C-alpha cells in the first residue's frame, strides 16, 4: 500500500532530515559542526564570496553564528577529517567516505585520462606527481614558478599546471591538503587520506546503493531524481535498483506526495523509515543557492512552489531579483529571497534587494530582520542597510529600523 503525504508534511520531513527545526545550540563547537555535516553527508563548495563563501552558509543556517575556523580545521587542515571530492559537484565529504566515490574517479579517468590534452601532456602529469612526491603539498603558483624558471628543463604555463593538477585530483591521485584563502594546496592522496580509506575497495554497485541510502536519509522523502541528484549519479538503472533493494529491505517506504506529478500523473516517491515527521518546524534561515534544501531546482519547486534561478550570469538590467539572491526559510516554507553583499570597508551588510514569495506570514519581516542582525554579527559587520528594490524591502527596513542605501545599478521599486 502506498501512503499519501500532504505537501506540508513532506516539507517538514525534508527540513527535519536536513537538521532544521531543532533549537540552535548556545555554543557551537566542533561537535555541532560535525553533527550538521553528518546529517547532510556532503557540503558543496563554490567560489562566490559576495556575502560569505557558500560552504560556510549551510552550517550557519542550521547552527547559527559560528567560528568558520572550526570548519576550516575539519576540512582544510593537512590531514582533514572531511576532504574535497567530486561528489555533488566539488564538495566536502567525510574522509572515511572516500572509497564510496572511487567509481566516480574511475569514470573521470576514463573521460579525461586519455583525451587529446592528457596524451599530449603525459610528461607534465608525471612531473607534477614527482614534484608533489618530492616537496609535499603545494599551491599551483609554487609549482608554476618552478616550471617557468626552467628548473626541470621544461616550460608549462599556469593553465597547464592547474589543468594537470585538477585532472590528477579528479582521478584520485591527488587530494586537497588545505587552502590558502580559496587557493587549493595539492598533495599526493597518500599524504592526505588515511590508509584505511585508501585501502578499502567498494564495488560500483555497492557504492551507488550506499550513496542512495544516504541521500534518502538526508532528504527524508524524495523521488528517484532527487536521490540521484544528491550525489549527481547519472546511472539511473543503478539508482532504481538501489531503491528497489531498499524497499525490499523495509528501509524505504513508497509514498505519493500531494501535488508531486510527472507527466500529469502522481510522481513515485519514497519515505525513509527513520525520517522524523514533525508537526511543525520552527526555523528562520538564510540559505545559499547550494544548500541541499534548494540545490536541486526541480525539488525546490515541488516542495516549496519556489521557482529559483541565480542571476549571476544574467545581464544586470534583466535581473528579476538581484545578482546572488538567497532563499529565506521561515518555519517550513521558503518565504522570500535576499540579495546580500558584505561591504567590509563600510562595516555594513547591504540588502541589495528583498522579495516575498506568495503567502509569506505576517511576522516574516520581523523574523528576517532578526536573522539579518545575526548574519551581520557573524560576518563581523556593524550594521545592516537596505536598498529600495523589491516588494519586501520597505517592510524589512522598517523591522530593522535601518538606514537605506541606493542600489548600485539604480534599481528601486
N, C-alpha and C positions, 0 to 999 in steps of 0.2 A: 504494500500500500504506500502511495506517495503522499506525504504530508504537504499541505499548502501553508505558506507563511505570508503574513501581511508584509508589505514593503517596509513599514516602520519597524517591524520585528527584525527583518533582515538587516536593516541599518544598524540597529542596536547590537545584534550578534556580531556583525562585521567590525564595528568600532570596539566592542569589548575584546574581541580577539586581537586587535591591534594595541590594546593597553589603555584605551580611553575609558572614562567612567569611574576610575579609581582615584582617590584623592592624591594630589601631587605631594611628594614627600617634603617634609620641612627642611631636611638636609639631603643634599644629593652627593653621593659618593660613588666610588667605582661599582659597588654592588647594584645601585639603582641604574647606573648606565648599562651594565652588562645584562641586567634583568630586562630592560627595554629592548636591547639588541637581540636577545634570545627570543623574545616574543615575535619580533619582526623577521628574524633569521637573516636579514640582508639589509644593507644600507647603501643606497645609490649615491655615487659621487658625481658632482657637477661643478664646473669651474666658475659659474656666475657668482659674483660677490657684490651685488648691489646693496643688499641688506645684510645677509650672512651667507657664508658658504652653505650650500644646500645640505650637505651631510650632517651639519650641526643641528639643523632645524627639526627633523623628526623627534629627536630627543628632547629639545626644548618644548615641542608641542605636547609631549607626554609627561615629562617630569618637571617642567618649568625651568626657571633660570638655573644654569649650572656652569661650572667652570669647564670650558671646552678643552682645557689641558687634560682633563680626565679622559676624554675620548682620544685625544692625541696619544696619550700614554698607552691606551689599549690597542690602538690601530697603527700608529706611526712611529713606534719605537723600533730599534734594530731587531728585536725578537718579539714581534707583536702577537697578541692573542687573537686579533682579528686582522685579516690580510686582504689585500686588494686582489680581486679576481674578476674575470668577465663572467658575470652571473646574471643579473637582470640586464644591465649593461656593465660599465665599470662600477664595481661595488665593493663593499667590505663584507666579508663572510668570516665566520669563525675558522681559525686555522685548522681545527680538527675536521672541518667540512671540506677541506681541500680535495680529498680523494673523490668526493661526490661530483666534482666538476671536471674530472680527468677526461671524460668523454667529450666535453666542450673543447678542451685544449687539443685533443686529438683531431677534432673537426677543424679547428683553426689551423693546425699544422697541414692538414690535407689541402686546405683552401689557400693558405699563404706561404707554405713552406717550400713550394716548388713552382711558384709562378715566375714570370719573367724577371721581376725585381730580385727575388730570392736567388734564382740561378745566377744572375749577374753579380750578386754581392756575397757569395759564399766566403770569400776572403775577409770581408768586413765582419760578417757574423762570427767567424772563428776568432778574429782579432778582438771583438767585443767579449767573447767568452774568456779569452786569455787575460784581457785587462781586468775583468771582474775577479777572476781567479787569483791574479797576482796582487791586486790592490784593494780588494774588498769593495764595499758599497760605494757607488759613485753617482754623481749627478751628470746628466748629459753634457753640461758645459765643461765639466772637468775632463771628460773623455774627449770631447771635441777639441779642447785646447791641445791635447797631445797629438790628435790627428792633424791639426793644422800646422803644428810645429815640425811635422815630418819625422818625429822620433822613431816611428816604425817603418819608415821608408815608403809610406803611402799617404794619400790625402783623400779624406772624405769630408764632405760638408756636414753642417749640423743636421740638416734634414735627413741625410743618410744615417747618421749615428742614431738620431732619435727614432727613425723608422726601424732600424735594426733592433734597437732595444725593445721597442714596443712589440715587434714580432716575437722576439725571444720570450717576452712576458706572456703574450697570448699562447705560446706553445708550452709554457710552464717551465722553461729552462731558467728563467729569470723571475725574481719576485721583487716586490717593493719593500725596501728596508727603511721606511720613513720618508718624510718630506721636509724640505726647507721652504717655508711658505707653502706654495702649492706645487713646487717643483719636486718631482719624484727622485728618490735615490734608488738606483737599481743594484741588485746583488744576485749572485747565483742562488737558486732556490734553496740549495742545501745550507746556505748561510743564514736563511731567514726562517724556514719552516722546520718544525720538529721532525725528527726522524720517523716517529710513529705515523705522522700524516703522509710522509713521502713513501713509506714502505707499504702502506695499506693499499690494496687494489680492490676497487669496487666495479664490477661489470656494468656496462652501459644500462642494461635493462633494470638492474637492481638500483642503480644510482637515480635514474629517472623516477622510478617508483617511490624512492625515499624523498626526492625533491617534491613530487606531487603531494605526498603525505604532509610534508612540512608546509607547503603552500596552503593546504586545506586547513591546517591548524592556525596558520597566520591570518587566514581570511574568514574562518568560521563558517561561512556559507558562500558558495561560488559555483560558477559554471565551469565547463571544461576549458573554455577560452581563458577564463580568469586564472585557473590553476596553471595552464601552460605559460601564460604571460608572466607569472610571478618570477619565474626563472628563465623566461624567454626561450622555452623549449619549442622547437619547430616541428618535432616529430609527433604529430597528432595521434597516429595509431598507438605509439608507446604511451602517451598520456591517457588515452581512453582505456588501454589495457590496465594501466596502473589504477585508474578509477574503479574499474570492474573488480579488480583484486581487493581493493579497499572496501568496496561494498560487500563482497563475499565474506570478508573478514569481520564485517559489522562496524568498521571504523567510519565509513561514510554512509549517510542515510539519504536516499533520493527525496528531493523536495521540489515543489513548484513555488516560486515567489510571485506574489501578486504583481502584475504589470511587467514581468520579465518575459519578453517574447523574442522569438526568432522566426522570421518568415510568417508572421501572423499567428504562430502557434506558441503555447507556453514553452519557455526555454527549460531544458533539463538543467537541474542544479543539484548540489549535494551539500548537506549539513554535516559538519564533523560531530561525532557523537559526544565529544568532550567540550563542545562550544558552549560558553555561558550564554544564557538567554535572559538578560536583564530586562526589567520592566521600564527602566529609564536609564539614560546616560546623562550624567552631569559633567559637562566639559565646556571650556572655551579655549580655542587653539587657533593659531595661525599656521597653516600648512605650507610646505614647499610644494611646487609642482611635481616633485619627485618623491613625495610621500606615498607609501603603498596604498593609502586610503584613496588617492586620486590618480596615481601614475598611469593606470590603465583607463583611458578616457571613456571607453565603452562601459566599463563597470561603474565609473563615477556617474554616468548618465543614468544607468539602471538603478543605482542605489539612491541617488540624490536628485535626479532630474536636473543634473548640473552639466551644462554644455561648456566644456573647458578647453581652451587652447591658449598657450602662452604666445605673446606677440613680439618677442624679441626681434624676430626677423621680418616683421610687418612694418612697412614704412610708417613713420610717426603719424602722418595725417590720417592714415587708415585704421589706426588702433581704436578698438572699442573701449578697452578697459585699462590700458596702460602697458608700459614696457614689460613688466615682470609681475603680473598680478598674482597674488597669493590667496588661495581659498581660505575662508574663515569658517570654522566649525563652532556652532553653539548647540550644546546638548547633542542631539542625534541627527543634526542636519547641517548642510552647507548653506549658510545664510547670506554670504556675500563674498566680496573679494577686495583686496587692498593692494595697491602698488606702492611698495615701501622702498625707501632709499635711506641709507645711513650716511648722513652728512657729518663726517667725523671732524672736519675742520671747524664746523659751527657747533658741534656737540648736539646735533639735532637729529631726531628721527623724522623724516619727511614722509607724510602720507600724500603721495602724488595724485592718487585718485582713490575713491571709495564707492563701492556699489553694493546694493542689496539684491539678493535673489527674491523671487516672489515668495510671500509668506513669512518673511523674517519676523521674529517675535518682537513684541513691544519693548522688551528690555535689551534688545540686541545692541543698541548704541552704547548703553552704559557698560555692558559686559565687554564689548570690543574695546572701549576706551580703557578699561582696567587692564586688559591684556596688552594693549599698546604701551601702557606705562611699564608693565613688567618687561616687555620686549626692549624698550629703550634702556632700562637699567641693565638688562642682560648684555646689551651691546656697549655699555659704558657711555651712553648718551644722556644728556642732561634734561632735554625737554622734547616734546612732540609738537610738530606743526602740521597743519592740514591745508592742502590746496583746495581749490573751489571746483574741482572736476569730479563728477559722479553724484548719483542721487542719494548717497549716504554721507557725503562729505559734511554737509551742514550739521546733521544730527550728531555725527561723531565728534566734530569740532566742539559742538555745544556741550556734549557729555565730558569732553576733556577739559573744557574751559581754556582751550589752547589758542595761540595766535595762528594766523593764516599766512600762507605764502603763495606766491604766484607759481603756477606750473611752468617748468622751463620751456615748454612748447606753446605757452599762452593758452592752454586748454582750460575751459571753465564751462559751467552749466549755462 
